[in-house]
Amino acid sequence: MIFKRRRHHGLPGGFLRFEGSKDRRQVFGPADGDFIHLRDEFGNEWRGVAERQADDTIRYRFRDSQGNYISGIGDATGVTLRDQKGKTWRGFFD
């Protein structure tokens, strides 16, 4: 019997860590497929999703309980997010 090896094109999982570009504020948390739960150093929780796009980039969208949002894109090397005030966040998977 001949078996074909399946290629999994799932979303990355692991531990995400973001750092603000100006104020060095940190946001971190676990990612499991398309569901992501982040927490910042002040205890605010951010819940989000990851969606794979046609060009193999991944679009991330996060929202906290106060209605604030962060969104951006990522690839194999890292993730770049921007919040509604224009602050940039750069991150990576551990």
MDTraj code that builds the backbone (N, CA, C; nanometers):
import mdtraj as md
import numpy as np

residues = "MET ILE PHE LYS ARG ARG ARG HIS HIS GLY LEU PRO GLY GLY PHE LEU ARG PHE GLU GLY SER LYS ASP ARG ARG GLN VAL PHE GLY PRO ALA ASP GLY ASP PHE ILE HIS LEU ARG ASP GLU PHE GLY ASN GLU TRP ARG GLY VAL ALA GLU ARG GLN ALA ASP ASP THR ILE ARG TYR ARG PHE ARG ASP SER GLN GLY ASN TYR ILE SER GLY ILE GLY ASP ALA THR GLY VAL THR LEU ARG ASP GLN LYS GLY LYS THR TRP ARG GLY PHE PHE ASP".split()
xyz = np.array([
    [0.0823, -0.1165, 0.0000],
    [0.0000, 0.0000, 0.0000],
    [0.0885, 0.1253, 0.0000],
    [0.0487, 0.2225, -0.0798],
    [0.1239, 0.3471, -0.0872],
    [0.0453, 0.4555, -0.0142],
    [0.1174, 0.5278, 0.0723],
    [0.0535, 0.6356, 0.1481],
    [0.1084, 0.7695, 0.1036],
    [0.0208, 0.8654, 0.0931],
    [0.0653, 1.0009, 0.0624],
    [0.0768, 1.0780, 0.1926],
    [0.1764, 1.1582, 0.2002],
    [0.1944, 1.2405, 0.3178],
    [0.1106, 1.3674, 0.3024],
    [0.0292, 1.3949, 0.4002],
    [-0.0557, 1.5151, 0.3955],
    [0.0231, 1.6357, 0.4415],
    [-0.0006, 1.7463, 0.3746],
    [0.0598, 1.8722, 0.4156],
    [-0.0444, 1.9510, 0.4924],
    [-0.0109, 1.9902, 0.6113],
    [-0.1026, 2.0679, 0.6927],
    [-0.0715, 2.2151, 0.6740],
    [-0.1716, 2.2895, 0.6390],
    [-0.1561, 2.4333, 0.6210],
    [-0.2311, 2.5058, 0.7315],
    [-0.2159, 2.4586, 0.8523],
    [-0.2853, 2.5192, 0.9650],
    [-0.2226, 2.6516, 1.0036],
    [-0.2886, 2.7180, 1.0929],
    [-0.2390, 2.8451, 1.1418],
    [-0.1357, 2.8199, 1.2501],
    [-0.0399, 2.9111, 1.2638],
    [0.0641, 2.8900, 1.3635],
    [0.0077, 2.8940, 1.5047],
    [0.0658, 2.8161, 1.5899],
    [0.0262, 2.8135, 1.7299],
    [0.1497, 2.8321, 1.8158],
    [0.1285, 2.8485, 1.9418],
    [0.2392, 2.8691, 2.0333],
    [0.2124, 2.9874, 2.1237],
    [0.3154, 3.0592, 2.1573],
    [0.3041, 3.1730, 2.2471],
    [0.3426, 3.2992, 2.1719],
    [0.2511, 3.3942, 2.1645],
    [0.2761, 3.5209, 2.0954],
    [0.3260, 3.6255, 2.1934],
    [0.4218, 3.7059, 2.1491],
    [0.4735, 3.8146, 2.2314],
    [0.4879, 3.9380, 2.1432],
    [0.4209, 4.0480, 2.1820],
    [0.4262, 4.1744, 2.1085],
    [0.4885, 4.2817, 2.1951],
    [0.5535, 4.3772, 2.1285],
    [0.6111, 4.4908, 2.1984],
    [0.5792, 4.6160, 2.1198],
    [0.5335, 4.7207, 2.1889],
    [0.5029, 4.8477, 2.1244],
    [0.6291, 4.9138, 2.0726],
    [0.6183, 4.9867, 1.9624],
    [0.7368, 5.0449, 1.9005],
    [0.7919, 5.1648, 1.9769],
    [0.7068, 5.2379, 2.0475],
    [0.7545, 5.3570, 2.1179],
    [0.7630, 5.3380, 2.2685],
    [0.6601, 5.2838, 2.3281],
    [0.6548, 5.2778, 2.4744],
    [0.6996, 5.1442, 2.5328],
    [0.7380, 5.0496, 2.4508],
    [0.7849, 4.9164, 2.4923],
    [0.6842, 4.8422, 2.5785],
    [0.5561, 4.8746, 2.5633],
    [0.4503, 4.8035, 2.6339],
    [0.4396, 4.6635, 2.5767],
    [0.4199, 4.5648, 2.6609],
    [0.4185, 4.4262, 2.6155],
    [0.2793, 4.3670, 2.6212],
    [0.2469, 4.2875, 2.5200],
    [0.1236, 4.2099, 2.5128],
    [0.1655, 4.0674, 2.4774],
    [0.1119, 3.9688, 2.5490],
    [0.1569, 3.8320, 2.5274],
    [0.0449, 3.7350, 2.5591],
    [0.0560, 3.6129, 2.5063],
    [-0.0419, 3.5097, 2.5361],
    [-0.0360, 3.3935, 2.4393],
    [-0.1159, 3.2893, 2.4683],
    [-0.1145, 3.1688, 2.3856],
    [-0.2001, 3.1831, 2.2601],
    [-0.1583, 3.1128, 2.1560],
    [-0.2336, 3.1069, 2.0306],
    [-0.2513, 2.9601, 1.9948],
    [-0.3744, 2.9234, 1.9684],
    [-0.4045, 2.7858, 1.9322],
    [-0.4862, 2.7875, 1.8046],
    [-0.4178, 2.7743, 1.6915],
    [-0.4865, 2.7802, 1.5631],
    [-0.5386, 2.9196, 1.5362],
    [-0.6696, 2.9305, 1.5195],
    [-0.7240, 3.0623, 1.4858],
    [-0.7713, 3.1411, 1.6080],
    [-0.7710, 3.0834, 1.7290],
    [-0.8137, 3.1547, 1.8486],
    [-0.6918, 3.2003, 1.9285],
    [-0.6902, 3.3285, 1.9648],
    [-0.5761, 3.3849, 2.0361],
    [-0.6274, 3.4634, 2.1557],
    [-0.5639, 3.4459, 2.2699],
    [-0.6012, 3.5169, 2.3926],
    [-0.4754, 3.5843, 2.4465],
    [-0.4723, 3.7183, 2.4406],
    [-0.3560, 3.7944, 2.4847],
    [-0.3884, 3.8723, 2.6111],
    [-0.2848, 3.9065, 2.6854],
    [-0.2982, 3.9888, 2.8045],
    [-0.1812, 4.0864, 2.8068],
    [-0.2087, 4.2128, 2.8398],
    [-0.0994, 4.3095, 2.8480],
    [-0.0512, 4.3209, 2.9922],
    [0.0496, 4.4033, 3.0143],
    [0.1108, 4.4129, 3.1468],
    [0.0208, 4.4806, 3.2494],
    [-0.0886, 4.5424, 3.2054],
    [-0.1834, 4.6055, 3.2966],
    [-0.3024, 4.5149, 3.3280],
    [-0.3042, 4.3947, 3.2736],
    [-0.4098, 4.2988, 3.3002],
    [-0.5246, 4.3024, 3.2010],
    [-0.5208, 4.3895, 3.1016],
    [-0.6259, 4.3940, 2.9998],
    [-0.6182, 4.2702, 2.9120],
    [-0.7333, 4.2120, 2.8808],
    [-0.7386, 4.0922, 2.7971],
    [-0.7802, 4.1283, 2.6564],
    [-0.7127, 4.0699, 2.5595],
    [-0.7420, 4.0874, 2.4170],
    [-0.7736, 3.9509, 2.3600],
    [-0.8884, 3.9374, 2.2955],
    [-0.9263, 3.8122, 2.2304],
    [-0.9292, 3.8365, 2.0808],
    [-0.8790, 3.7388, 2.0059],
    [-0.8723, 3.7605, 1.8630],
    [-0.8740, 3.6340, 1.7815],
    [-0.8698, 3.6561, 1.6518],
    [-0.8704, 3.5464, 1.5560],
    [-0.7607, 3.5686, 1.4533],
    [-0.7216, 3.4597, 1.3913],
    [-0.6240, 3.4628, 1.2821],
    [-0.6893, 3.3985, 1.1600],
    [-0.6750, 3.4642, 1.0449],
    [-0.7334, 3.4122, 0.9216],
    [-0.6272, 3.4085, 0.8131],
    [-0.6099, 3.2931, 0.7517],
    [-0.5132, 3.2801, 0.6431],
    [-0.5691, 3.3447, 0.5172],
    [-0.4875, 3.4264, 0.4502],
    [-0.5252, 3.4956, 0.3278],
    [-0.4767, 3.4157, 0.2070],
    [-0.5153, 3.4568, 0.0887],
    [-0.4820, 3.3843, -0.0339],
    [-0.3321, 3.3859, -0.0632],
    [-0.2594, 3.4885, -0.0196],
    [-0.1162, 3.4989, -0.0486],
    [-0.0296, 3.4421, 0.0644],
    [-0.0847, 3.3535, 0.1462],
    [-0.0181, 3.2858, 0.2580],
    [0.0236, 3.3786, 0.3715],
    [-0.0283, 3.5001, 0.3764],
    [-0.0113, 3.5823, 0.4947],
    [-0.1288, 3.5537, 0.5874],
    [-0.1157, 3.5938, 0.7101],
    [-0.2204, 3.5698, 0.8088],
    [-0.2672, 3.7046, 0.8628],
    [-0.3964, 3.7254, 0.8625],
    [-0.4558, 3.8498, 0.9136],
    [-0.5012, 3.8269, 1.0569],
    [-0.4580, 3.9146, 1.1470],
    [-0.4908, 3.9064, 1.2883],
    [-0.5845, 4.0205, 1.3263],
    [-0.6858, 3.9903, 1.4073],
    [-0.7776, 4.0916, 1.4594],
    [-0.8027, 4.0635, 1.6071],
    [-0.7833, 4.1670, 1.6907],
    [-0.8022, 4.1543, 1.8345],
    [-0.8948, 4.2644, 1.8843],
    [-0.9714, 4.2336, 1.9894],
    [-1.0607, 4.3315, 2.0522],
    [-1.0581, 4.3077, 2.2028],
    [-1.0591, 4.4176, 2.2804],
    [-1.0658, 4.4032, 2.4250],
    [-1.2070, 4.4314, 2.4740],
    [-1.2290, 4.4217, 2.6050],
    [-1.3628, 4.4383, 2.6608],
    [-1.4123, 4.5823, 2.6548],
    [-1.3238, 4.6775, 2.6328],
    [-1.3623, 4.8181, 2.6259],
    [-1.3902, 4.8642, 2.4831],
    [-1.3817, 4.7754, 2.3869],
    [-1.4110, 4.8082, 2.2481],
    [-1.2905, 4.8527, 2.1669],
    [-1.1722, 4.8522, 2.2254],
    [-1.0509, 4.8859, 2.1512],
    [-1.0132, 4.7697, 2.0614],
    [-0.9463, 4.7992, 1.9512],
    [-0.9084, 4.6927, 1.8596],
    [-0.7655, 4.7129, 1.8095],
    [-0.7066, 4.6012, 1.7691],
    [-0.5740, 4.5963, 1.7075],
    [-0.5861, 4.4993, 1.5915],
    [-0.5302, 4.5329, 1.4770],
    [-0.5329, 4.4405, 1.3634],
    [-0.4034, 4.4530, 1.2857],
    [-0.3739, 4.3502, 1.2073],
    [-0.2520, 4.3522, 1.1275],
    [-0.2308, 4.2219, 1.0546],
    [-0.1104, 4.2077, 0.9984],
    [-0.0768, 4.0885, 0.9207],
    [0.0515, 4.0272, 0.9723],
    [0.0695, 3.9010, 0.9377],
    [0.1893, 3.8303, 0.9765],
    [0.2276, 3.7289, 0.8708],
    [0.3525, 3.6843, 0.8785],
    [0.4013, 3.5795, 0.7904],
    [0.4917, 3.4889, 0.8722],
    [0.5800, 3.4175, 0.8088],
    [0.6658, 3.3223, 0.8793],
    [0.7675, 3.3909, 0.9701],
    [0.8014, 3.5161, 0.9439],
    [0.9050, 3.5828, 1.0217],
    [0.8522, 3.6613, 1.1406],
    [0.7290, 3.7082, 1.1375],
    [0.6756, 3.7849, 1.2490],
    [0.5397, 3.8437, 1.2182],
    [0.4906, 3.9239, 1.3126],
    [0.3583, 3.9836, 1.3026],
    [0.3701, 4.1329, 1.3282],
    [0.3002, 4.2143, 1.2491],
    [0.2944, 4.3585, 1.2699],
    [0.1488, 4.3991, 1.2854],
    [0.1188, 4.4668, 1.3970],
    [-0.0162, 4.5105, 1.4268],
    [-0.0191, 4.6619, 1.4418],
    [-0.1368, 4.7198, 1.4244],
    [-0.1564, 4.8627, 1.4459],
    [-0.2880, 4.8816, 1.5199],
    [-0.2880, 4.9679, 1.6234],
    [-0.4112, 4.9936, 1.6962],
    [-0.4835, 5.1145, 1.6383],
    [-0.5995, 5.1492, 1.6960],
    [-0.6810, 5.2567, 1.6398],
    [-0.6177, 5.3943, 1.6580],
    [-0.5188, 5.4072, 1.7460],
    [-0.4504, 5.5353, 1.7658],
    [-0.3271, 5.5489, 1.6772],
    [-0.2957, 5.4459, 1.5999],
    [-0.1819, 5.4505, 1.5095],
    [-0.0534, 5.3929, 1.5658],
    [-0.0564, 5.3382, 1.6874],
    [0.0629, 5.2764, 1.7457],
    [0.0904, 5.1438, 1.6759],
    [0.2168, 5.1160, 1.6540],
    [0.2573, 4.9927, 1.5882],
    [0.3096, 4.8940, 1.6910],
    [0.2729, 4.7688, 1.6734],
    [0.3164, 4.6596, 1.7600],
    [0.3832, 4.5538, 1.6735],
    [0.4994, 4.5091, 1.7144],
    [0.5702, 4.4035, 1.6418],
    [0.5820, 4.2824, 1.7338],
    [0.5619, 4.1654, 1.6747],
    [0.5637, 4.0461, 1.7559],
    [0.6152, 3.9240, 1.6836],
    [0.6269, 3.8168, 1.7598],
    [0.6770, 3.6904, 1.7065],
    [0.6230, 3.5760, 1.7908],
    [0.6349, 3.4542, 1.7377],
    [0.5955, 3.3328, 1.8101],
    [0.7145, 3.2760, 1.8823],
    [0.6937, 3.2329, 2.0069],
    [0.7971, 3.1620, 2.0835],
    [0.7778, 3.0143, 2.0636],
])
top = md.Topology()
chain = top.add_chain()
for i, resn in enumerate(residues, 1):
    res = top.add_residue(resn, chain, resSeq=i)
    for name in ("N", "CA", "C"):
        top.add_atom(name, md.element.get_by_symbol(name[0]), res)
traj = md.Trajectory(xyz[None], top)
